[in-house]
Amino acid sequence: MKGKLLADAGEIKKGTAIDIGSKVGSNDDRRAEDAGGESSTQAPVYAVSDDAGHDEEVDTRDIVVGR
């Protein structure tokens, strides 16, 4: 599945096109600096990668799924 990042994730920068892999866990807390703002609502975390070969784990609230 393809997508785009709404916030920087490690070495992958905001706005980068990404490949979304499998679910790797969940994120129980969000800080005010996170793209969706502060939240205590649990959300899935997915493995993502970019064309440069960077791999990161990203909260679904920081991803826009492409069609």
CHARMM-style PDB file with segment names, atoms N, HN, CA, C and O in Angstrom:
ATOM      1  N   MET     1       0.840  -1.157   0.000  1.00  0.00      PROA
ATOM      2  CA  MET     1       0.000   0.000   0.000  1.00  0.00      PROA
ATOM      3  C   MET     1       0.898   1.237   0.000  1.00  0.00      PROA
ATOM      4  O   MET     1       1.946   1.238   0.646  1.00  0.00      PROA
ATOM      5  N   LYS     2       0.506   2.264  -0.702  1.00  0.00      PROA
ATOM      6  HN  LYS     2      -0.346   2.262  -1.227  1.00  0.00      PROA
ATOM      7  CA  LYS     2       1.275   3.501  -0.792  1.00  0.00      PROA
ATOM      8  C   LYS     2       0.675   4.563   0.111  1.00  0.00      PROA
ATOM      9  O   LYS     2      -0.508   4.508   0.447  1.00  0.00      PROA
ATOM     10  N   GLY     3       1.494   5.527   0.502  1.00  0.00      PROA
ATOM     11  HN  GLY     3       2.455   5.572   0.229  1.00  0.00      PROA
ATOM     12  CA  GLY     3       1.016   6.621   1.326  1.00  0.00      PROA
ATOM     13  C   GLY     3       1.991   7.782   1.311  1.00  0.00      PROA
ATOM     14  O   GLY     3       2.951   7.799   0.540  1.00  0.00      PROA
ATOM     15  N   LYS     4       1.727   8.763   2.184  1.00  0.00      PROA
ATOM     16  HN  LYS     4       0.947   8.749   2.811  1.00  0.00      PROA
ATOM     17  CA  LYS     4       2.580   9.935   2.320  1.00  0.00      PROA
ATOM     18  C   LYS     4       2.633  10.301   3.798  1.00  0.00      PROA
ATOM     19  O   LYS     4       1.630  10.194   4.503  1.00  0.00      PROA
ATOM     20  N   LEU     5       3.805  10.734   4.270  1.00  0.00      PROA
ATOM     21  HN  LEU     5       4.620  10.821   3.698  1.00  0.00      PROA
ATOM     22  CA  LEU     5       3.972  11.096   5.674  1.00  0.00      PROA
ATOM     23  C   LEU     5       3.465  12.501   5.961  1.00  0.00      PROA
ATOM     24  O   LEU     5       3.670  13.418   5.167  1.00  0.00      PROA
ATOM     25  N   LEU     6       2.800  12.663   7.108  1.00  0.00      PROA
ATOM     26  HN  LEU     6       2.634  11.918   7.753  1.00  0.00      PROA
ATOM     27  CA  LEU     6       2.320  13.968   7.560  1.00  0.00      PROA
ATOM     28  C   LEU     6       3.299  14.630   8.520  1.00  0.00      PROA
ATOM     29  O   LEU     6       3.137  15.801   8.863  1.00  0.00      PROA
ATOM     30  N   ALA     7       4.320  13.885   8.957  1.00  0.00      PROA
ATOM     31  HN  ALA     7       4.452  12.934   8.678  1.00  0.00      PROA
ATOM     32  CA  ALA     7       5.334  14.404   9.877  1.00  0.00      PROA
ATOM     33  C   ALA     7       6.639  13.652   9.642  1.00  0.00      PROA
ATOM     34  O   ALA     7       6.629  12.537   9.122  1.00  0.00      PROA
ATOM     35  N   ASP     8       7.762  14.258  10.023  1.00  0.00      PROA
ATOM     36  HN  ASP     8       7.770  15.165  10.445  1.00  0.00      PROA
ATOM     37  CA  ASP     8       9.051  13.569   9.930  1.00  0.00      PROA
ATOM     38  C   ASP     8       9.013  12.293  10.760  1.00  0.00      PROA
ATOM     39  O   ASP     8       8.427  12.270  11.843  1.00  0.00      PROA
ATOM     40  N   ALA     9       9.635  11.234  10.254  1.00  0.00      PROA
ATOM     41  HN  ALA     9      10.111  11.253   9.375  1.00  0.00      PROA
ATOM     42  CA  ALA     9       9.763   9.962  10.975  1.00  0.00      PROA
ATOM     43  C   ALA     9      11.188   9.475  10.801  1.00  0.00      PROA
ATOM     44  O   ALA     9      11.522   8.883   9.775  1.00  0.00      PROA
ATOM     45  N   GLY    10      12.025   9.716  11.784  1.00  0.00      PROA
ATOM     46  HN  GLY    10      11.754  10.197  12.618  1.00  0.00      PROA
ATOM     47  CA  GLY    10      13.425   9.327  11.674  1.00  0.00      PROA
ATOM     48  C   GLY    10      14.070  10.005  10.476  1.00  0.00      PROA
ATOM     49  O   GLY    10      14.077  11.232  10.387  1.00  0.00      PROA
ATOM     50  N   GLU    11      14.617   9.209   9.547  1.00  0.00      PROA
ATOM     51  HN  GLU    11      14.611   8.211   9.619  1.00  0.00      PROA
ATOM     52  CA  GLU    11      15.279   9.762   8.365  1.00  0.00      PROA
ATOM     53  C   GLU    11      14.324  10.027   7.209  1.00  0.00      PROA
ATOM     54  O   GLU    11      14.742  10.543   6.173  1.00  0.00      PROA
ATOM     55  N   ILE    12      13.042   9.682   7.368  1.00  0.00      PROA
ATOM     56  HN  ILE    12      12.702   9.262   8.210  1.00  0.00      PROA
ATOM     57  CA  ILE    12      12.054   9.943   6.314  1.00  0.00      PROA
ATOM     58  C   ILE    12      11.362  11.266   6.624  1.00  0.00      PROA
ATOM     59  O   ILE    12      10.791  11.430   7.702  1.00  0.00      PROA
ATOM     60  N   LYS    13      11.409  12.192   5.702  1.00  0.00      PROA
ATOM     61  HN  LYS    13      11.873  12.059   4.827  1.00  0.00      PROA
ATOM     62  CA  LYS    13      10.894  13.542   5.918  1.00  0.00      PROA
ATOM     63  C   LYS    13       9.409  13.669   5.583  1.00  0.00      PROA
ATOM     64  O   LYS    13       8.869  12.919   4.769  1.00  0.00      PROA
ATOM     65  N   LYS    14       8.770  14.633   6.231  1.00  0.00      PROA
ATOM     66  HN  LYS    14       9.209  15.241   6.893  1.00  0.00      PROA
ATOM     67  CA  LYS    14       7.362  14.959   5.989  1.00  0.00      PROA
ATOM     68  C   LYS    14       7.112  15.146   4.496  1.00  0.00      PROA
ATOM     69  O   LYS    14       7.906  15.785   3.805  1.00  0.00      PROA
ATOM     70  N   GLY    15       6.003  14.588   3.996  1.00  0.00      PROA
ATOM     71  HN  GLY    15       5.358  14.069   4.557  1.00  0.00      PROA
ATOM     72  CA  GLY    15       5.626  14.733   2.593  1.00  0.00      PROA
ATOM     73  C   GLY    15       6.202  13.674   1.671  1.00  0.00      PROA
ATOM     74  O   GLY    15       5.861  13.636   0.489  1.00  0.00      PROA
ATOM     75  N   THR    16       7.073  12.810   2.192  1.00  0.00      PROA
ATOM     76  HN  THR    16       7.350  12.841   3.152  1.00  0.00      PROA
ATOM     77  CA  THR    16       7.699  11.770   1.382  1.00  0.00      PROA
ATOM     78  C   THR    16       6.697  10.667   1.045  1.00  0.00      PROA
ATOM     79  O   THR    16       5.903  10.263   1.894  1.00  0.00      PROA
ATOM     80  N   ALA    17       6.737  10.183  -0.195  1.00  0.00      PROA
ATOM     81  HN  ALA    17       7.383  10.511  -0.885  1.00  0.00      PROA
ATOM     82  CA  ALA    17       5.931   9.024  -0.594  1.00  0.00      PROA
ATOM     83  C   ALA    17       6.532   7.786   0.051  1.00  0.00      PROA
ATOM     84  O   ALA    17       7.750   7.608   0.041  1.00  0.00      PROA
ATOM     85  N   ILE    18       5.684   6.927   0.612  1.00  0.00      PROA
ATOM     86  HN  ILE    18       4.694   7.072   0.621  1.00  0.00      PROA
ATOM     87  CA  ILE    18       6.153   5.751   1.336  1.00  0.00      PROA
ATOM     88  C   ILE    18       5.384   4.503   0.925  1.00  0.00      PROA
ATOM     89  O   ILE    18       4.282   4.572   0.380  1.00  0.00      PROA
ATOM     90  N   ASP    19       6.005   3.356   1.205  1.00  0.00      PROA
ATOM     91  HN  ASP    19       6.899   3.300   1.648  1.00  0.00      PROA
ATOM     92  CA  ASP    19       5.332   2.059   1.112  1.00  0.00      PROA
ATOM     93  C   ASP    19       4.952   1.678   2.533  1.00  0.00      PROA
ATOM     94  O   ASP    19       5.794   1.703   3.431  1.00  0.00      PROA
ATOM     95  N   ILE    20       3.680   1.322   2.744  1.00  0.00      PROA
ATOM     96  HN  ILE    20       2.996   1.302   2.014  1.00  0.00      PROA
ATOM     97  CA  ILE    20       3.192   0.951   4.065  1.00  0.00      PROA
ATOM     98  C   ILE    20       3.201  -0.571   4.168  1.00  0.00      PROA
ATOM     99  O   ILE    20       2.588  -1.265   3.356  1.00  0.00      PROA
ATOM    100  N   GLY    21       3.902  -1.077   5.175  1.00  0.00      PROA
ATOM    101  HN  GLY    21       4.400  -0.514   5.834  1.00  0.00      PROA
ATOM    102  CA  GLY    21       3.999  -2.510   5.387  1.00  0.00      PROA
ATOM    103  C   GLY    21       2.988  -3.003   6.403  1.00  0.00      PROA
ATOM    104  O   GLY    21       1.853  -2.528   6.437  1.00  0.00      PROA
ATOM    105  N   SER    22       3.388  -3.941   7.218  1.00  0.00      PROA
ATOM    106  HN  SER    22       4.310  -4.328   7.190  1.00  0.00      PROA
ATOM    107  CA  SER    22       2.486  -4.566   8.177  1.00  0.00      PROA
ATOM    108  C   SER    22       2.454  -3.812   9.506  1.00  0.00      PROA
ATOM    109  O   SER    22       3.334  -3.007   9.812  1.00  0.00      PROA
ATOM    110  N   LYS    23       1.416  -4.099  10.279  1.00  0.00      PROA
ATOM    111  HN  LYS    23       0.702  -4.753  10.031  1.00  0.00      PROA
ATOM    112  CA  LYS    23       1.272  -3.519  11.608  1.00  0.00      PROA
ATOM    113  C   LYS    23       2.361  -4.087  12.505  1.00  0.00      PROA
ATOM    114  O   LYS    23       2.601  -5.295  12.515  1.00  0.00      PROA
ATOM    115  N   VAL    24       3.030  -3.200  13.270  1.00  0.00      PROA
ATOM    116  HN  VAL    24       2.835  -2.219  13.262  1.00  0.00      PROA
ATOM    117  CA  VAL    24       4.116  -3.639  14.141  1.00  0.00      PROA
ATOM    118  C   VAL    24       3.845  -3.360  15.617  1.00  0.00      PROA
ATOM    119  O   VAL    24       4.676  -3.679  16.469  1.00  0.00      PROA
ATOM    120  N   GLY    25       2.703  -2.774  15.925  1.00  0.00      PROA
ATOM    121  HN  GLY    25       2.029  -2.516  15.234  1.00  0.00      PROA
ATOM    122  CA  GLY    25       2.400  -2.474  17.326  1.00  0.00      PROA
ATOM    123  C   GLY    25       1.361  -1.387  17.438  1.00  0.00      PROA
ATOM    124  O   GLY    25       0.554  -1.175  16.533  1.00  0.00      PROA
ATOM    125  N   SER    26       1.393  -0.685  18.590  1.00  0.00      PROA
ATOM    126  HN  SER    26       2.049  -0.856  19.325  1.00  0.00      PROA
ATOM    127  CA  SER    26       0.463   0.420  18.799  1.00  0.00      PROA
ATOM    128  C   SER    26       1.153   1.537  19.564  1.00  0.00      PROA
ATOM    129  O   SER    26       2.154   1.317  20.246  1.00  0.00      PROA
ATOM    130  N   ASN    27       0.606   2.730  19.440  1.00  0.00      PROA
ATOM    131  HN  ASN    27      -0.207   2.909  18.886  1.00  0.00      PROA
ATOM    132  CA  ASN    27       1.126   3.912  20.104  1.00  0.00      PROA
ATOM    133  C   ASN    27       0.080   4.345  21.119  1.00  0.00      PROA
ATOM    134  O   ASN    27      -1.039   4.703  20.751  1.00  0.00      PROA
ATOM    135  N   ASP    28       0.442   4.313  22.393  1.00  0.00      PROA
ATOM    136  HN  ASP    28       1.351   4.022  22.692  1.00  0.00      PROA
ATOM    137  CA  ASP    28      -0.512   4.628  23.450  1.00  0.00      PROA
ATOM    138  C   ASP    28      -0.588   6.117  23.778  1.00  0.00      PROA
ATOM    139  O   ASP    28      -1.607   6.570  24.299  1.00  0.00      PROA
ATOM    140  N   ASP    29       0.444   6.883  23.495  1.00  0.00      PROA
ATOM    141  HN  ASP    29       1.272   6.516  23.072  1.00  0.00      PROA
ATOM    142  CA  ASP    29       0.473   8.314  23.820  1.00  0.00      PROA
ATOM    143  C   ASP    29       0.983   9.129  22.650  1.00  0.00      PROA
ATOM    144  O   ASP    29       1.822   8.676  21.871  1.00  0.00      PROA
ATOM    145  N   ARG    30       0.459  10.344  22.541  1.00  0.00      PROA
ATOM    146  HN  ARG    30      -0.222  10.713  23.173  1.00  0.00      PROA
ATOM    147  CA  ARG    30       0.938  11.290  21.528  1.00  0.00      PROA
ATOM    148  C   ARG    30       1.265  12.593  22.230  1.00  0.00      PROA
ATOM    149  O   ARG    30       0.568  13.013  23.154  1.00  0.00      PROA
ATOM    150  N   ARG    31       2.341  13.226  21.772  1.00  0.00      PROA
ATOM    151  HN  ARG    31       2.907  12.884  21.022  1.00  0.00      PROA
ATOM    152  CA  ARG    31       2.758  14.508  22.323  1.00  0.00      PROA
ATOM    153  C   ARG    31       2.161  15.648  21.514  1.00  0.00      PROA
ATOM    154  O   ARG    31       1.680  15.436  20.401  1.00  0.00      PROA
ATOM    155  N   ALA    32       2.188  16.822  22.050  1.00  0.00      PROA
ATOM    156  HN  ALA    32       2.579  16.994  22.954  1.00  0.00      PROA
ATOM    157  CA  ALA    32       1.655  18.002  21.363  1.00  0.00      PROA
ATOM    158  C   ALA    32       2.389  18.247  20.047  1.00  0.00      PROA
ATOM    159  O   ALA    32       1.805  18.797  19.113  1.00  0.00      PROA
ATOM    160  N   GLU    33       3.675  17.843  19.954  1.00  0.00      PROA
ATOM    161  HN  GLU    33       4.149  17.396  20.713  1.00  0.00      PROA
ATOM    162  CA  GLU    33       4.474  18.064  18.737  1.00  0.00      PROA
ATOM    163  C   GLU    33       4.101  17.114  17.608  1.00  0.00      PROA
ATOM    164  O   GLU    33       4.441  17.376  16.454  1.00  0.00      PROA
ATOM    165  N   ASP    34       3.407  16.014  17.911  1.00  0.00      PROA
ATOM    166  HN  ASP    34       3.130  15.801  18.848  1.00  0.00      PROA
ATOM    167  CA  ASP    34       3.037  15.035  16.888  1.00  0.00      PROA
ATOM    168  C   ASP    34       2.002  15.629  15.935  1.00  0.00      PROA
ATOM    169  O   ASP    34       1.267  16.546  16.302  1.00  0.00      PROA
ATOM    170  N   ALA    35       1.946  15.104  14.714  1.00  0.00      PROA
ATOM    171  HN  ALA    35       2.543  14.359  14.416  1.00  0.00      PROA
ATOM    172  CA  ALA    35       1.089  15.666  13.657  1.00  0.00      PROA
ATOM    173  C   ALA    35      -0.369  15.804  14.070  1.00  0.00      PROA
ATOM    174  O   ALA    35      -0.996  16.815  13.754  1.00  0.00      PROA
ATOM    175  N   GLY    36      -0.923  14.825  14.764  1.00  0.00      PROA
ATOM    176  HN  GLY    36      -0.413  14.004  15.020  1.00  0.00      PROA
ATOM    177  CA  GLY    36      -2.326  14.891  15.170  1.00  0.00      PROA
ATOM    178  C   GLY    36      -2.548  15.613  16.480  1.00  0.00      PROA
ATOM    179  O   GLY    36      -3.690  15.760  16.915  1.00  0.00      PROA
ATOM    180  N   GLY    37      -1.482  16.068  17.118  1.00  0.00      PROA
ATOM    181  HN  GLY    37      -0.555  15.948  16.764  1.00  0.00      PROA
ATOM    182  CA  GLY    37      -1.590  16.715  18.417  1.00  0.00      PROA
ATOM    183  C   GLY    37      -1.599  15.699  19.546  1.00  0.00      PROA
ATOM    184  O   GLY    37      -1.503  14.494  19.316  1.00  0.00      PROA
ATOM    185  N   GLU    38      -1.715  16.201  20.767  1.00  0.00      PROA
ATOM    186  HN  GLU    38      -1.793  17.180  20.953  1.00  0.00      PROA
ATOM    187  CA  GLU    38      -1.676  15.358  21.955  1.00  0.00      PROA
ATOM    188  C   GLU    38      -2.921  14.475  22.043  1.00  0.00      PROA
ATOM    189  O   GLU    38      -4.031  14.927  21.763  1.00  0.00      PROA
ATOM    190  N   SER    39      -2.730  13.220  22.430  1.00  0.00      PROA
ATOM    191  HN  SER    39      -1.828  12.852  22.657  1.00  0.00      PROA
ATOM    192  CA  SER    39      -3.849  12.280  22.537  1.00  0.00      PROA
ATOM    193  C   SER    39      -3.442  11.098  23.394  1.00  0.00      PROA
ATOM    194  O   SER    39      -2.277  10.700  23.397  1.00  0.00      PROA
ATOM    195  N   SER    40      -4.396  10.536  24.119  1.00  0.00      PROA
ATOM    196  HN  SER    40      -5.342  10.859  24.115  1.00  0.00      PROA
ATOM    197  CA  SER    40      -4.138   9.312  24.873  1.00  0.00      PROA
ATOM    198  C   SER    40      -4.868   8.128  24.233  1.00  0.00      PROA
ATOM    199  O   SER    40      -4.895   7.038  24.803  1.00  0.00      PROA
ATOM    200  N   THR    41      -5.457   8.335  23.055  1.00  0.00      PROA
ATOM    201  HN  THR    41      -5.434   9.221  22.591  1.00  0.00      PROA
ATOM    202  CA  THR    41      -6.147   7.275  22.326  1.00  0.00      PROA
ATOM    203  C   THR    41      -5.133   6.383  21.623  1.00  0.00      PROA
ATOM    204  O   THR    41      -4.246   6.875  20.925  1.00  0.00      PROA
ATOM    205  N   GLN    42      -5.262   5.082  21.805  1.00  0.00      PROA
ATOM    206  HN  GLN    42      -5.982   4.682  22.372  1.00  0.00      PROA
ATOM    207  CA  GLN    42      -4.344   4.126  21.187  1.00  0.00      PROA
ATOM    208  C   GLN    42      -4.555   4.075  19.676  1.00  0.00      PROA
ATOM    209  O   GLN    42      -5.692   4.128  19.206  1.00  0.00      PROA
ATOM    210  N   ALA    43      -3.456   3.972  18.905  1.00  0.00      PROA
ATOM    211  HN  ALA    43      -2.532   3.930  19.286  1.00  0.00      PROA
ATOM    212  CA  ALA    43      -3.524   3.873  17.444  1.00  0.00      PROA
ATOM    213  C   ALA    43      -2.503   2.865  16.942  1.00  0.00      PROA
ATOM    214  O   ALA    43      -1.442   2.713  17.546  1.00  0.00      PROA
ATOM    215  N   PRO    44      -2.805   2.171  15.841  1.00  0.00      PROA
ATOM    216  CA  PRO    44      -1.856   1.214  15.272  1.00  0.00      PROA
ATOM    217  C   PRO    44      -0.594   1.897  14.743  1.00  0.00      PROA
ATOM    218  O   PRO    44      -0.632   3.048  14.309  1.00  0.00      PROA
ATOM    219  N   VAL    45       0.511   1.175  14.785  1.00  0.00      PROA
ATOM    220  HN  VAL    45       0.542   0.240  15.137  1.00  0.00      PROA
ATOM    221  CA  VAL    45       1.793   1.623  14.240  1.00  0.00      PROA
ATOM    222  C   VAL    45       2.174   0.651  13.127  1.00  0.00      PROA
ATOM    223  O   VAL    45       2.095  -0.565  13.302  1.00  0.00      PROA
ATOM    224  N   TYR    46       2.591   1.196  11.978  1.00  0.00      PROA
ATOM    225  HN  TYR    46       2.656   2.183  11.836  1.00  0.00      PROA
ATOM    226  CA  TYR    46       2.947   0.378  10.815  1.00  0.00      PROA
ATOM    227  C   TYR    46       4.399   0.598  10.412  1.00  0.00      PROA
ATOM    228  O   TYR    46       4.954   1.679  10.610  1.00  0.00      PROA
ATOM    229  N   ALA    47       5.005  -0.435   9.846  1.00  0.00      PROA
ATOM    230  HN  ALA    47       4.555  -1.313   9.685  1.00  0.00      PROA
ATOM    231  CA  ALA    47       6.332  -0.328   9.260  1.00  0.00      PROA
ATOM    232  C   ALA    47       6.176   0.386   7.917  1.00  0.00      PROA
ATOM    233  O   ALA    47       5.312   0.027   7.117  1.00  0.00      PROA
ATOM    234  N   VAL    48       7.013   1.397   7.670  1.00  0.00      PROA
ATOM    235  HN  VAL    48       7.716   1.689   8.320  1.00  0.00      PROA
ATOM    236  CA  VAL    48       6.990   2.108   6.389  1.00  0.00      PROA
ATOM    237  C   VAL    48       8.406   2.206   5.843  1.00  0.00      PROA
ATOM    238  O   VAL    48       9.375   2.116   6.597  1.00  0.00      PROA
ATOM    239  N   SER    49       8.528   2.390   4.535  1.00  0.00      PROA
ATOM    240  HN  SER    49       7.741   2.464   3.922  1.00  0.00      PROA
ATOM    241  CA  SER    49       9.835   2.577   3.906  1.00  0.00      PROA
ATOM    242  C   SER    49       9.698   3.561   2.760  1.00  0.00      PROA
ATOM    243  O   SER    49       8.627   3.719   2.173  1.00  0.00      PROA
ATOM    244  N   ASP    50      10.815   4.223   2.453  1.00  0.00      PROA
ATOM    245  HN  ASP    50      11.685   4.094   2.929  1.00  0.00      PROA
ATOM    246  CA  ASP    50      10.820   5.149   1.318  1.00  0.00      PROA
ATOM    247  C   ASP    50      11.704   4.595   0.207  1.00  0.00      PROA
ATOM    248  O   ASP    50      12.321   3.541   0.364  1.00  0.00      PROA
ATOM    249  N   ASP    51      11.764   5.308  -0.917  1.00  0.00      PROA
ATOM    250  HN  ASP    51      11.263   6.164  -1.045  1.00  0.00      PROA
ATOM    251  CA  ASP    51      12.547   4.858  -2.078  1.00  0.00      PROA
ATOM    252  C   ASP    51      14.045   4.861  -1.820  1.00  0.00      PROA
ATOM    253  O   ASP    51      14.796   4.194  -2.532  1.00  0.00      PROA
ATOM    254  N   ALA    52      14.498   5.617  -0.791  1.00  0.00      PROA
ATOM    255  HN  ALA    52      13.888   6.158  -0.213  1.00  0.00      PROA
ATOM    256  CA  ALA    52      15.919   5.671  -0.472  1.00  0.00      PROA
ATOM    257  C   ALA    52      16.347   4.516   0.437  1.00  0.00      PROA
ATOM    258  O   ALA    52      17.526   4.400   0.774  1.00  0.00      PROA
ATOM    259  N   GLY    53      15.398   3.661   0.835  1.00  0.00      PROA
ATOM    260  HN  GLY    53      14.441   3.755   0.561  1.00  0.00      PROA
ATOM    261  CA  GLY    53      15.730   2.506   1.649  1.00  0.00      PROA
ATOM    262  C   GLY    53      15.620   2.716   3.144  1.00  0.00      PROA
ATOM    263  O   GLY    53      16.016   1.840   3.913  1.00  0.00      PROA
ATOM    264  N   HSD    54      15.090   3.855   3.583  1.00  0.00      PROA
ATOM    265  HN  HSD    54      14.768   4.566   2.958  1.00  0.00      PROA
ATOM    266  CA  HSD    54      14.908   4.092   5.013  1.00  0.00      PROA
ATOM    267  C   HSD    54      13.665   3.355   5.503  1.00  0.00      PROA
ATOM    268  O   HSD    54      12.633   3.348   4.832  1.00  0.00      PROA
ATOM    269  N   ASP    55      13.770   2.742   6.666  1.00  0.00      PROA
ATOM    270  HN  ASP    55      14.608   2.748   7.212  1.00  0.00      PROA
ATOM    271  CA  ASP    55      12.651   2.023   7.289  1.00  0.00      PROA
ATOM    272  C   ASP    55      12.351   2.655   8.638  1.00  0.00      PROA
ATOM    273  O   ASP    55      13.263   2.922   9.420  1.00  0.00      PROA
ATOM    274  N   GLU    56      11.073   2.894   8.913  1.00  0.00      PROA
ATOM    275  HN  GLU    56      10.332   2.677   8.278  1.00  0.00      PROA
ATOM    276  CA  GLU    56      10.652   3.470  10.191  1.00  0.00      PROA
ATOM    277  C   GLU    56       9.344   2.831  10.627  1.00  0.00      PROA
ATOM    278  O   GLU    56       8.663   2.191   9.825  1.00  0.00      PROA
ATOM    279  N   GLU    57       8.992   3.001  11.892  1.00  0.00      PROA
ATOM    280  HN  GLU    57       9.545   3.520  12.543  1.00  0.00      PROA
ATOM    281  CA  GLU    57       7.699   2.591  12.427  1.00  0.00      PROA
ATOM    282  C   GLU    57       6.905   3.865  12.690  1.00  0.00      PROA
ATOM    283  O   GLU    57       7.372   4.756  13.400  1.00  0.00      PROA
ATOM    284  N   VAL    58       5.687   3.954  12.109  1.00  0.00      PROA
ATOM    285  HN  VAL    58       5.308   3.230  11.532  1.00  0.00      PROA
ATOM    286  CA  VAL    58       4.937   5.208  12.108  1.00  0.00      PROA
ATOM    287  C   VAL    58       3.503   4.989  12.571  1.00  0.00      PROA
ATOM    288  O   VAL    58       2.839   4.043  12.149  1.00  0.00      PROA
ATOM    289  N   ASP    59       3.036   5.875  13.443  1.00  0.00      PROA
ATOM    290  HN  ASP    59       3.576   6.644  13.786  1.00  0.00      PROA
ATOM    291  CA  ASP    59       1.650   5.906  13.904  1.00  0.00      PROA
ATOM    292  C   ASP    59       0.739   6.211  12.710  1.00  0.00      PROA
ATOM    293  O   ASP    59       1.070   7.056  11.877  1.00  0.00      PROA
ATOM    294  N   THR    60      -0.392   5.533  12.626  1.00  0.00      PROA
ATOM    295  HN  THR    60      -0.661   4.847  13.302  1.00  0.00      PROA
ATOM    296  CA  THR    60      -1.292   5.736  11.488  1.00  0.00      PROA
ATOM    297  C   THR    60      -1.799   7.176  11.370  1.00  0.00      PROA
ATOM    298  O   THR    60      -2.184   7.610  10.284  1.00  0.00      PROA
ATOM    299  N   ARG    61      -1.799   7.918  12.483  1.00  0.00      PROA
ATOM    300  HN  ARG    61      -1.486   7.566  13.365  1.00  0.00      PROA
ATOM    301  CA  ARG    61      -2.238   9.322  12.427  1.00  0.00      PROA
ATOM    302  C   ARG    61      -1.239  10.213  11.712  1.00  0.00      PROA
ATOM    303  O   ARG    61      -1.537  11.373  11.427  1.00  0.00      PROA
ATOM    304  N   ASP    62      -0.050   9.683  11.414  1.00  0.00      PROA
ATOM    305  HN  ASP    62       0.192   8.741  11.646  1.00  0.00      PROA
ATOM    306  CA  ASP    62       0.979  10.428  10.687  1.00  0.00      PROA
ATOM    307  C   ASP    62       1.096   9.980   9.234  1.00  0.00      PROA
ATOM    308  O   ASP    62       2.079  10.303   8.568  1.00  0.00      PROA
ATOM    309  N   ILE    63       0.103   9.236   8.732  1.00  0.00      PROA
ATOM    310  HN  ILE    63      -0.696   8.973   9.273  1.00  0.00      PROA
ATOM    311  CA  ILE    63       0.126   8.700   7.366  1.00  0.00      PROA
ATOM    312  C   ILE    63      -1.158   9.060   6.637  1.00  0.00      PROA
ATOM    313  O   ILE    63      -2.248   8.975   7.203  1.00  0.00      PROA
ATOM    314  N   VAL    64      -1.023   9.462   5.376  1.00  0.00      PROA
ATOM    315  HN  VAL    64      -0.138   9.531   4.916  1.00  0.00      PROA
ATOM    316  CA  VAL    64      -2.166   9.578   4.479  1.00  0.00      PROA
ATOM    317  C   VAL    64      -2.021   8.455   3.472  1.00  0.00      PROA
ATOM    318  O   VAL    64      -1.004   8.367   2.784  1.00  0.00      PROA
ATOM    319  N   VAL    65      -3.033   7.587   3.376  1.00  0.00      PROA
ATOM    320  HN  VAL    65      -3.859   7.659   3.935  1.00  0.00      PROA
ATOM    321  CA  VAL    65      -2.996   6.474   2.452  1.00  0.00      PROA
ATOM    322  C   VAL    65      -3.332   6.958   1.057  1.00  0.00      PROA
ATOM    323  O   VAL    65      -4.330   7.648   0.853  1.00  0.00      PROA
ATOM    324  N   GLY    66      -2.490   6.593   0.093  1.00  0.00      PROA
ATOM    325  HN  GLY    66      -1.679   6.032   0.259  1.00  0.00      PROA
ATOM    326  CA  GLY    66      -2.725   6.958  -1.310  1.00  0.00      PROA
ATOM    327  C   GLY    66      -3.616   5.957  -2.009  1.00  0.00      PROA
ATOM    328  O   GLY    66      -3.763   4.819  -1.562  1.00  0.00      PROA
ATOM    329  N   ARG    67      -4.205   6.383  -3.098  1.00  0.00      PROA
ATOM    330  HN  ARG    67      -4.086   7.307  -3.461  1.00  0.00      PROA
ATOM    331  CA  ARG    67      -5.070   5.482  -3.879  1.00  0.00      PROA
ATOM    332  C   ARG    67      -4.521   5.304  -5.259  1.00  0.00      PROA
ATOM    333  OT1 ARG    67      -5.105   4.583  -6.067  1.00  0.00      PROA
TER     334      ARG     67
END
